[in-house]
Amino acid sequence: MGSSIIQKRPPRTAQQPDTVLIQQAKTGDKNAFTDLVRRYEDTVYRFAFKVCRDREQAAEALQDTFINVYRKLDSFDGKSKFSTWLYTIVTNNCLMKQRRRRTQAREEPLEVLDAPPAAGQNRQARQIARSEETPAALLLDQELRRVLDEAILKLPVDYRLVFVLRDVEGKSTQETAVILGISVEATKSRLRRARAFLREQLSPYIEHQR
């Protein structure tokens, strides 16, 4: 099947709802499936890149995701949003890739996430958020983003996914739980621990800039 299922073509004059395109694609309409791909490929790629922070891995996840969608579309029953189902597939692809390639040198052990945030870290985060958009502040924000990216990569992938879905993608706790196939309480627990770990990682940098 390979890359042949993802074809570039001019969009249709009238944008069809997901439900219509899905039904058409299920009957073998390749143009309808191509429209679905065009509609969601940027979303899938951006999410995959936020999780793995690697363009090649994100591109592989994009390709694998839509191959999976093509093969499994008949199993989509419409009980959840198509986008939720799609996030579930790309999440599983990212998990498989990260678990194959991860090493202890790149990820902190789970025990690190048990440490509570240091006193004053929430206040420091609010101070950064209130900084004026001066050139120096913009440079600081760029550097802070770099430090944050490095810290996110240190998160175990299960926790990284919860953080990206909730705090970066803006998904609800319920939808995040559905996407990851875990309970709402487990989702909340992982998010708390991921946030605490990231605050701890950023604390020395914020202290240095004060």
Beta strands, then each sheet from edge to edge (+ up, - down):
end
